[in-house]
Structures are given as structure tokens and as C-alpha cells.
Amino acid sequence: MIKTPYLLFLGDAPDPLSAKVAQGIKDWRPEYAVGQLRLDGCKADVGVPDMTLAQAKAAGVKTVVIGVANRGGTISQRWKKVLVQALEEGFDLASGLHNLLRDEEDLAAVARATGRTLHDVRIPSVPYPIANGEKRRGKRILAVGTDCSIGKMYTALCMEREMRARGMKATFRATGQTGILITGGGVPLDAVIADFMAGSIEYLTPDNDEDHWDLIEGQGSLFHASYSGVTMALVHGGQPDALILCHEPTRTHMRGLPSYSLPSIEALRDLALQLAHVVNAGCKAVGISINTQNMTDADARAYLAEVETRVGLPATDPFRYGAAKLVDALDTV
Amino acid sequence: MIKTPYLLFLGDAPDPLSAKVAQGIKDWRPEYAVGQLRLDGCKADVGVPDMTLAQAKAAGVKTVVIGVANRGGTISQRWKKVLVQALEEGFDLASGLHNLLRDEEDLAAVARATGRTLHDVRIPSVPYPIANGEKRRGKRILAVGTDCSIGKMYTALCMEREMRARGMKATFRATGQTGILITGGGVPLDAVIADFMAGSIEYLTPDNDEDHWDLIEGQGSLFHASYSGVTMALVHGGQPDALILCHEPTRTHMRGLPSYSLPSIEALRDLALQLAHVVNAGCKAVGISINTQNMTDADARAYLAEVETRVGLPATDPFRYGAAKLVDALDTV
């Protein structure tokens, strides 16, 4: 686990979008986001106080998180100056960049000398077990999608917020780099060795209280030729009790696969349920999460009504209209 | 690719079973198996001439293959003496052991000094691409099973032999360590990073002649909670035109999962076809391969007849009764 709270390092972010990891932390774990550190020319601002390293130290910060994705994934010399100083001042560093902190000789040497930790969340830090398929206590929700990058992480985070607001026991379980940086821990599933994928998800979602819900971040799609094996491991390792079906209605083909069209929500429901039943006979599809970011409010509401009627499950855009409908639907599990 | 032909190193094998990799090479690629090298106390004999390193050199051998699995996977000092000498004499080394040749300081140093290659087939040697799902030329057969370790590799190898005997263009494509050592190349799929699994299978089975058949070695099972993601990647990366359904009738539970029973052959057919149709709408299940090693001849024949009638597909044990029925069935694709 990465020590919290964080100082969000935005570097010389060329635009707000490049700081989306920092924004995600601010949006979903505001209690971790004590401040931001911006270099000259930074075009992003996630709306927390600007701080020097000294101010962050005084505010109790434990880790400086690189909350920006720069072009090419490199770690520039301008950044290095601040990052080395952060290690010297006693902060750990955390990053989801393709270029690893540990591969930078200077950062690695200073971290060793100062006894600080470099968290490269793109690569697994744990020797995961082989999955054993044994039934675990507590309940689990998995978001599955008709395609990749369709809103599965946001769906789970929106549901977690709503469940916690209702006093329910709920924990978002990150399976990707952004989710891991947001929550401070998780499994970088796309970088796990094939034989250990399902085992890493069992490890991530262990026995828990009977009334506790894990909200497992989905990855890929069962219908996506490049990544379906990763999704399969989530279904069998996650042992879900409830599935949320995620869809983006305006997409014209599978992401990165121009000759593949998206499956229907019904086809996703049928296949995901069939596979989930191998490990959990009681699994149900409980609701539908529609990513309506490319639709007007009127179009979105009309589409949601149409889908509810057609599929017979509650449907919403949890980011736009709240996750209450999806959380209500957990009563049926 | 590993250079052929081979000298099969049997070391001090405690029993014939521990030399099954060497036996597999002798059985399936006899033209590669020029000789065997046995140390004092070796209890295995795969039926090829015993040779010294000098004799192997004279016979044209290029690579010494460790064809024995020793207890604990370690590389003993007794072995080292021969292996170092082999490198000095100009042979490459190949191994599927858990302990890697390259991690042995002495072997690594001598290999560097002599310019020889150490092939550790347990780990990938290629940066595989992300799968693109594009249709490839040529035809592909994939063996899928109701469980792991059920005869998928032998099914593909038996079919390859029968197809070549008929003058068909057929290539066994190895996806596991034993298969890679037998054929000299392939993808160690269980050790590939999650995101690249399907891409590694596309890489393994590229465009080919329209009348060429790849016989892809299966792994795991779509119904096996530990490894189903690996199997999924084979189905979507392999883009099969024909599926062979593999089953072992006497098994009482899924391998390593005592609380899971095996699915029916029909359930396997339905799920595997549904998934294969995502990437290849024309895929058909063409035949059934039954592993009858634990049955009498009479029981095996009765079972095969019953399965053919029930499922409506040709069924045989290709290792025991030949693969002709399965190859005949390819005419329907």
C-alpha cells in the first residue's frame, strides 16, 4: 500500500487532461489530496492548495504522487530536481508512468540512501498465488463492459460513494494504474503473468464480512479480441455476486479494432452470467451503467428509458445522474 | 527457434516418467532426437543411441536439451559439469526447468565467453504485440478441454502426424514448455504478461497458405477457475476455424479444484463456439478427443460410441486409436 495522504505532482502538465490521475485522486479520495505542486508553465489545476515540499511536510503528507502523464512517458530533468528533493525530505514517490522510477539511476540511488520507497504501480509488487476457486465470504460486484474504456472504473467508484453515503460497507478494488494511485493499492492486472491473473483477483478480494461489498474495477471486455483473457480472469477470480453491465451507445466499433462492432447489452449479460455461474451459481446481472458523455441530456434520458424497458434492468449514467438506482438493485442479490 | 538436431540429456533421471520431455521429443520429432546422454544411475532410456558429447558433435547435433525434470527444479553440480563442457564444445543448451539456465552464474559466464545460447523456454523471449483481431489467411485448429491436462497437446500432435501422412500442410504450434522443446519453438503462454496473451497467439499463427492448417496446442480450460483467462486468449488470439473438444471421462473433479465438477462435452462445445464466433463466425466444432488411458479397450470403445451418438460428432482417442476420424472431420470446415 502507498502511504497517504498525498501531494499531487502536476509538473509542467500541458493541459488539464494530462493531469487526470491527479484529478481522479481529488475527485474520489479528496481526503488523500492535501495539495498540488506545479512547475512553471503547468496548465492544469485540480483545485487543491498549491504547496511547496516544506508546506506538504508540515501538512502531514507521506507520498508525492506523479499525477500527470507526460508525452512519451519519460521523467524529465525538470521533474527530477523536485523528485530527488522530495526523497531527501522524506517523502515516498508513486508513479503510474510507463518509464519506471526505479529505472532512473539517480532516483533509485537517492531512494536507497534515504530509505524511501519508489512505488511503480504499473508492475506487480506481490508474488500472486494460483487461483483456488474456493468460495469466499462477503459479496462482490464486478463491472463488465461491451467494450474497453467504457466507464467501468467510474461506475464502481460512483457506486462506492453512494453505498458509503448509505452506511453500507463498500470497498473499491483497483485493477488498473489509475485506480491504484487513487486508492493507494490494488493489482495492475494487465501486467500480471498469465497463470496468476485469476489468483491476483482472489488475493485482491479476500474473505470479508458477510455484509461487505467489494466493488471490483473491470478491465477489457469479454468481446474484445485483444484483452478478453484479462476480463475472463476477473470474472473467475472475482467470483461476483452482482454484475453491472456497462455500455457506451455512440461508439461505432470496438476500441482499437475497426472491423469489430460492439455486442448488445443482452449478449454481454448472457455471456458474462454464463461464465460467472462457473464460480458462483448465484450471480445476477443487477443493473446497467450507460456512459452518456457524448449525448445530450434529453437523448441520454430517452436512451436510458428505452434500455430499461428493453433489457428489464435498472439503467443510469452513474456519473451524470447518480448511482442510486444501481445500489438499490443490490437488494435483489 | 532452438537449433536442431538435439542430444537429449537425461542426467540421473530417477525413473522413466521424469524423462517425459525427452520421450516426447523422441516420439514426435524423432528426426531431432539423434542421441541421449545419461549419467551414472540414470533410470530412463528413450530408445535412441547413447552418445558422448564428442559423438554428438560428429553426428551434427546443435543443441543439448535437458529432457528430464528433476526434483525441485534445481540444476545439480553433477549436471553442471556436463553442461559447461557442452557449451565449451560449441553446443547451445535448452531447458524447460523452473530454475533458469541463465540464472546459473557459471553457465551464463561460459555461454557468454563461448558465444553459445541458453534457451530457457519457460519464459518468453519475444516482445509480443497486442492482438489486433484481424483475419489471417490459412486455417487453424484449436483443442479445447473440459479440464486442464486432459490430452490437448497429444491430440494436436496426433492430428499433425495423420495430416502430414496424408500430404496435408499442417504445423503443430506449441504453447507450453514441453511442446516448445519438442518442436524447437513456440509461445510459453502461461508466462506471458496478461495484456499480450492473445497477441502472442496471433504472432504464433500468422498468415499462411490457404490450405495450411495450424494445430494450436490448447492450455487450461474455459471452465477452470485458475486458468480460464489463458484459454480465452487462445480462443480469441487463435481465431480457430475448427475446434476439437477434449475430455477425460473418469476424472471426478477439475484438476486442482476439488469442489468443481467437470462440464459436459456439450457445455464445452456451446461455450467455446460462442466465444470463437466473436473472432471467426465460421468456426465449427468438428470432433471429440477422449483420453481413455484409464479405461479398458471395451469400455473405451463403448464410451466413444455413446458420445458420438449423444453429441453427434466423430469421437476417438487419437493416441490409442489414431486421429483419422478427427482429420476426416476437417472436410466439414
Interface residues (C-beta under 8 A of the other chain):
Chain A: I130 A131 N132 G133 E134 K135 L189 D190 A191 V192 I193 A194 D195 M197 A198 G199 L222 F223 A225 S226 Y227 S228 G229 V230 T231 M232 A233 H236 G237 M254 G256 L257 S259 Y260 L271 Q274 L275 V278 V279
Chain B: I130 A131 N132 G133 E134 K135 L189 D190 A191 V192 I193 A194 D195 M197 A198 G199 L222 F223 A225 S226 Y227 S228 G229 V230 T231 M232 A233 H236 G237 M254 G256 L257 S259 Y260 L271 Q274 L275 V278 V279
